[in-house]
Amino acid sequence: MKHDFVRQLEGLEAATLEEVENDRWGPAPDDATYLIRTAHELRTVPLGELGPEGLRLLICQHIGLDVLMPMAVGVLQTDPLAEGDFYPGDLLAAVLRVPQEWFGRHPAAGKALDTIVASVDPDTTDEDGYPVFNETAVPELLREWKTRGKQRSS
């Protein structure tokens, strides 16, 4: 079930982050790092073409959170372990690292994420019995989110 928080961006798949935010950055400086160049480029990609890696990268940099978080939550509702370039669940890890102040301004996002987090077992193993989250921060981030959720509820 899609939360209203996720539905708010339906119909914007062809628009870019620059267009939705009405904030054009232009090309990255010639001496920009890979990260800065990539962030500038991703802001010009139609939202419907941003995959888990683009979402992960921009969210980790706190770029366009009001636009990209509903998209990321939508992806995670379908596949909580969606992965960009690093490991299963790296998009979820990026979303869980967004500052709590942002979730305070967007409580529906927190509720949607509560449902997603509840569906993920931090001890998940692959078909060979190896931990899916081996050497990643995902299990700890899941536990922290659940703890904060209990604090939000009380």
MODELLER restraints for C-alpha pairs under 7 A, 6 or more apart:
rsr = mdl.restraints
at = mdl.atoms
rsr.add(forms.Gaussian(group=physical.xy_distance, feature=features.Distance(at['CA:3:A'], at['CA:112:A']), mean=6.56, stdev=0.5))
rsr.add(forms.Gaussian(group=physical.xy_distance, feature=features.Distance(at['CA:5:A'], at['CA:70:A']), mean=6.09, stdev=0.5))
rsr.add(forms.Gaussian(group=physical.xy_distance, feature=features.Distance(at['CA:5:A'], at['CA:108:A']), mean=5.90, stdev=0.5))
rsr.add(forms.Gaussian(group=physical.xy_distance, feature=features.Distance(at['CA:5:A'], at['CA:109:A']), mean=6.13, stdev=0.5))
rsr.add(forms.Gaussian(group=physical.xy_distance, feature=features.Distance(at['CA:6:A'], at['CA:70:A']), mean=4.52, stdev=0.5))
rsr.add(forms.Gaussian(group=physical.xy_distance, feature=features.Distance(at['CA:6:A'], at['CA:71:A']), mean=6.45, stdev=0.5))
rsr.add(forms.Gaussian(group=physical.xy_distance, feature=features.Distance(at['CA:6:A'], at['CA:73:A']), mean=6.70, stdev=0.5))
rsr.add(forms.Gaussian(group=physical.xy_distance, feature=features.Distance(at['CA:6:A'], at['CA:74:A']), mean=5.84, stdev=0.5))
rsr.add(forms.Gaussian(group=physical.xy_distance, feature=features.Distance(at['CA:13:A'], at['CA:46:A']), mean=6.24, stdev=0.5))
rsr.add(forms.Gaussian(group=physical.xy_distance, feature=features.Distance(at['CA:13:A'], at['CA:47:A']), mean=4.95, stdev=0.5))
rsr.add(forms.Gaussian(group=physical.xy_distance, feature=features.Distance(at['CA:13:A'], at['CA:48:A']), mean=4.07, stdev=0.5))
rsr.add(forms.Gaussian(group=physical.xy_distance, feature=features.Distance(at['CA:14:A'], at['CA:46:A']), mean=4.97, stdev=0.5))
rsr.add(forms.Gaussian(group=physical.xy_distance, feature=features.Distance(at['CA:14:A'], at['CA:47:A']), mean=6.20, stdev=0.5))
rsr.add(forms.Gaussian(group=physical.xy_distance, feature=features.Distance(at['CA:14:A'], at['CA:48:A']), mean=6.13, stdev=0.5))
rsr.add(forms.Gaussian(group=physical.xy_distance, feature=features.Distance(at['CA:15:A'], at['CA:46:A']), mean=5.09, stdev=0.5))
rsr.add(forms.Gaussian(group=physical.xy_distance, feature=features.Distance(at['CA:15:A'], at['CA:47:A']), mean=5.92, stdev=0.5))
rsr.add(forms.Gaussian(group=physical.xy_distance, feature=features.Distance(at['CA:16:A'], at['CA:43:A']), mean=6.26, stdev=0.5))
rsr.add(forms.Gaussian(group=physical.xy_distance, feature=features.Distance(at['CA:16:A'], at['CA:44:A']), mean=5.34, stdev=0.5))
rsr.add(forms.Gaussian(group=physical.xy_distance, feature=features.Distance(at['CA:16:A'], at['CA:45:A']), mean=5.46, stdev=0.5))
rsr.add(forms.Gaussian(group=physical.xy_distance, feature=features.Distance(at['CA:16:A'], at['CA:46:A']), mean=4.36, stdev=0.5))
rsr.add(forms.Gaussian(group=physical.xy_distance, feature=features.Distance(at['CA:16:A'], at['CA:47:A']), mean=5.36, stdev=0.5))
rsr.add(forms.Gaussian(group=physical.xy_distance, feature=features.Distance(at['CA:17:A'], at['CA:43:A']), mean=5.01, stdev=0.5))
rsr.add(forms.Gaussian(group=physical.xy_distance, feature=features.Distance(at['CA:17:A'], at['CA:44:A']), mean=6.49, stdev=0.5))
rsr.add(forms.Gaussian(group=physical.xy_distance, feature=features.Distance(at['CA:17:A'], at['CA:47:A']), mean=6.64, stdev=0.5))
rsr.add(forms.Gaussian(group=physical.xy_distance, feature=features.Distance(at['CA:18:A'], at['CA:24:A']), mean=5.23, stdev=0.5))
rsr.add(forms.Gaussian(group=physical.xy_distance, feature=features.Distance(at['CA:18:A'], at['CA:43:A']), mean=5.60, stdev=0.5))
rsr.add(forms.Gaussian(group=physical.xy_distance, feature=features.Distance(at['CA:18:A'], at['CA:44:A']), mean=6.21, stdev=0.5))
rsr.add(forms.Gaussian(group=physical.xy_distance, feature=features.Distance(at['CA:25:A'], at['CA:40:A']), mean=6.89, stdev=0.5))
rsr.add(forms.Gaussian(group=physical.xy_distance, feature=features.Distance(at['CA:27:A'], at['CA:40:A']), mean=6.39, stdev=0.5))
rsr.add(forms.Gaussian(group=physical.xy_distance, feature=features.Distance(at['CA:28:A'], at['CA:36:A']), mean=6.74, stdev=0.5))
rsr.add(forms.Gaussian(group=physical.xy_distance, feature=features.Distance(at['CA:28:A'], at['CA:37:A']), mean=5.31, stdev=0.5))
rsr.add(forms.Gaussian(group=physical.xy_distance, feature=features.Distance(at['CA:28:A'], at['CA:40:A']), mean=5.96, stdev=0.5))
rsr.add(forms.Gaussian(group=physical.xy_distance, feature=features.Distance(at['CA:39:A'], at['CA:58:A']), mean=6.33, stdev=0.5))
rsr.add(forms.Gaussian(group=physical.xy_distance, feature=features.Distance(at['CA:42:A'], at['CA:54:A']), mean=6.66, stdev=0.5))
rsr.add(forms.Gaussian(group=physical.xy_distance, feature=features.Distance(at['CA:52:A'], at['CA:82:A']), mean=6.55, stdev=0.5))
rsr.add(forms.Gaussian(group=physical.xy_distance, feature=features.Distance(at['CA:52:A'], at['CA:83:A']), mean=5.99, stdev=0.5))
rsr.add(forms.Gaussian(group=physical.xy_distance, feature=features.Distance(at['CA:52:A'], at['CA:84:A']), mean=4.92, stdev=0.5))
rsr.add(forms.Gaussian(group=physical.xy_distance, feature=features.Distance(at['CA:52:A'], at['CA:91:A']), mean=6.19, stdev=0.5))
rsr.add(forms.Gaussian(group=physical.xy_distance, feature=features.Distance(at['CA:53:A'], at['CA:83:A']), mean=6.95, stdev=0.5))
rsr.add(forms.Gaussian(group=physical.xy_distance, feature=features.Distance(at['CA:53:A'], at['CA:84:A']), mean=3.78, stdev=0.5))
rsr.add(forms.Gaussian(group=physical.xy_distance, feature=features.Distance(at['CA:53:A'], at['CA:85:A']), mean=6.02, stdev=0.5))
rsr.add(forms.Gaussian(group=physical.xy_distance, feature=features.Distance(at['CA:55:A'], at['CA:68:A']), mean=6.66, stdev=0.5))
rsr.add(forms.Gaussian(group=physical.xy_distance, feature=features.Distance(at['CA:55:A'], at['CA:72:A']), mean=6.56, stdev=0.5))
rsr.add(forms.Gaussian(group=physical.xy_distance, feature=features.Distance(at['CA:56:A'], at['CA:84:A']), mean=6.73, stdev=0.5))
rsr.add(forms.Gaussian(group=physical.xy_distance, feature=features.Distance(at['CA:56:A'], at['CA:91:A']), mean=5.06, stdev=0.5))
rsr.add(forms.Gaussian(group=physical.xy_distance, feature=features.Distance(at['CA:56:A'], at['CA:94:A']), mean=5.85, stdev=0.5))
rsr.add(forms.Gaussian(group=physical.xy_distance, feature=features.Distance(at['CA:59:A'], at['CA:65:A']), mean=6.23, stdev=0.5))
rsr.add(forms.Gaussian(group=physical.xy_distance, feature=features.Distance(at['CA:59:A'], at['CA:94:A']), mean=6.36, stdev=0.5))
rsr.add(forms.Gaussian(group=physical.xy_distance, feature=features.Distance(at['CA:59:A'], at['CA:95:A']), mean=6.91, stdev=0.5))
rsr.add(forms.Gaussian(group=physical.xy_distance, feature=features.Distance(at['CA:60:A'], at['CA:94:A']), mean=5.53, stdev=0.5))
rsr.add(forms.Gaussian(group=physical.xy_distance, feature=features.Distance(at['CA:73:A'], at['CA:113:A']), mean=6.94, stdev=0.5))
rsr.add(forms.Gaussian(group=physical.xy_distance, feature=features.Distance(at['CA:76:A'], at['CA:82:A']), mean=6.53, stdev=0.5))
rsr.add(forms.Gaussian(group=physical.xy_distance, feature=features.Distance(at['CA:76:A'], at['CA:92:A']), mean=6.94, stdev=0.5))
rsr.add(forms.Gaussian(group=physical.xy_distance, feature=features.Distance(at['CA:76:A'], at['CA:116:A']), mean=6.92, stdev=0.5))
rsr.add(forms.Gaussian(group=physical.xy_distance, feature=features.Distance(at['CA:77:A'], at['CA:116:A']), mean=6.16, stdev=0.5))
rsr.add(forms.Gaussian(group=physical.xy_distance, feature=features.Distance(at['CA:80:A'], at['CA:89:A']), mean=6.63, stdev=0.5))
rsr.add(forms.Gaussian(group=physical.xy_distance, feature=features.Distance(at['CA:80:A'], at['CA:92:A']), mean=6.68, stdev=0.5))
rsr.add(forms.Gaussian(group=physical.xy_distance, feature=features.Distance(at['CA:80:A'], at['CA:116:A']), mean=6.49, stdev=0.5))
rsr.add(forms.Gaussian(group=physical.xy_distance, feature=features.Distance(at['CA:81:A'], at['CA:88:A']), mean=5.10, stdev=0.5))
rsr.add(forms.Gaussian(group=physical.xy_distance, feature=features.Distance(at['CA:81:A'], at['CA:89:A']), mean=3.98, stdev=0.5))
rsr.add(forms.Gaussian(group=physical.xy_distance, feature=features.Distance(at['CA:81:A'], at['CA:92:A']), mean=6.86, stdev=0.5))
rsr.add(forms.Gaussian(group=physical.xy_distance, feature=features.Distance(at['CA:82:A'], at['CA:88:A']), mean=5.99, stdev=0.5))
rsr.add(forms.Gaussian(group=physical.xy_distance, feature=features.Distance(at['CA:82:A'], at['CA:89:A']), mean=5.43, stdev=0.5))
rsr.add(forms.Gaussian(group=physical.xy_distance, feature=features.Distance(at['CA:82:A'], at['CA:91:A']), mean=6.17, stdev=0.5))
rsr.add(forms.Gaussian(group=physical.xy_distance, feature=features.Distance(at['CA:83:A'], at['CA:89:A']), mean=5.35, stdev=0.5))
rsr.add(forms.Gaussian(group=physical.xy_distance, feature=features.Distance(at['CA:83:A'], at['CA:90:A']), mean=5.27, stdev=0.5))
rsr.add(forms.Gaussian(group=physical.xy_distance, feature=features.Distance(at['CA:83:A'], at['CA:91:A']), mean=5.78, stdev=0.5))
rsr.add(forms.Gaussian(group=physical.xy_distance, feature=features.Distance(at['CA:84:A'], at['CA:90:A']), mean=6.33, stdev=0.5))
rsr.add(forms.Gaussian(group=physical.xy_distance, feature=features.Distance(at['CA:84:A'], at['CA:91:A']), mean=6.53, stdev=0.5))
rsr.add(forms.Gaussian(group=physical.xy_distance, feature=features.Distance(at['CA:88:A'], at['CA:132:A']), mean=6.96, stdev=0.5))
rsr.add(forms.Gaussian(group=physical.xy_distance, feature=features.Distance(at['CA:89:A'], at['CA:138:A']), mean=6.87, stdev=0.5))
rsr.add(forms.Gaussian(group=physical.xy_distance, feature=features.Distance(at['CA:93:A'], at['CA:138:A']), mean=5.75, stdev=0.5))
rsr.add(forms.Gaussian(group=physical.xy_distance, feature=features.Distance(at['CA:93:A'], at['CA:141:A']), mean=6.81, stdev=0.5))
rsr.add(forms.Gaussian(group=physical.xy_distance, feature=features.Distance(at['CA:96:A'], at['CA:141:A']), mean=6.52, stdev=0.5))
rsr.add(forms.Gaussian(group=physical.xy_distance, feature=features.Distance(at['CA:103:A'], at['CA:109:A']), mean=6.50, stdev=0.5))
rsr.add(forms.Gaussian(group=physical.xy_distance, feature=features.Distance(at['CA:103:A'], at['CA:110:A']), mean=5.73, stdev=0.5))
rsr.add(forms.Gaussian(group=physical.xy_distance, feature=features.Distance(at['CA:117:A'], at['CA:142:A']), mean=6.38, stdev=0.5))
rsr.add(forms.Gaussian(group=physical.xy_distance, feature=features.Distance(at['CA:122:A'], at['CA:139:A']), mean=4.63, stdev=0.5))
rsr.add(forms.Gaussian(group=physical.xy_distance, feature=features.Distance(at['CA:122:A'], at['CA:142:A']), mean=6.99, stdev=0.5))
rsr.add(forms.Gaussian(group=physical.xy_distance, feature=features.Distance(at['CA:123:A'], at['CA:131:A']), mean=6.50, stdev=0.5))
rsr.add(forms.Gaussian(group=physical.xy_distance, feature=features.Distance(at['CA:124:A'], at['CA:131:A']), mean=5.88, stdev=0.5))
rsr.add(forms.Gaussian(group=physical.xy_distance, feature=features.Distance(at['CA:124:A'], at['CA:132:A']), mean=5.73, stdev=0.5))
rsr.add(forms.Gaussian(group=physical.xy_distance, feature=features.Distance(at['CA:125:A'], at['CA:131:A']), mean=4.22, stdev=0.5))
rsr.add(forms.Gaussian(group=physical.xy_distance, feature=features.Distance(at['CA:125:A'], at['CA:132:A']), mean=5.01, stdev=0.5))
rsr.add(forms.Gaussian(group=physical.xy_distance, feature=features.Distance(at['CA:126:A'], at['CA:132:A']), mean=5.77, stdev=0.5))
rsr.add(forms.Gaussian(group=physical.xy_distance, feature=features.Distance(at['CA:133:A'], at['CA:139:A']), mean=6.97, stdev=0.5))
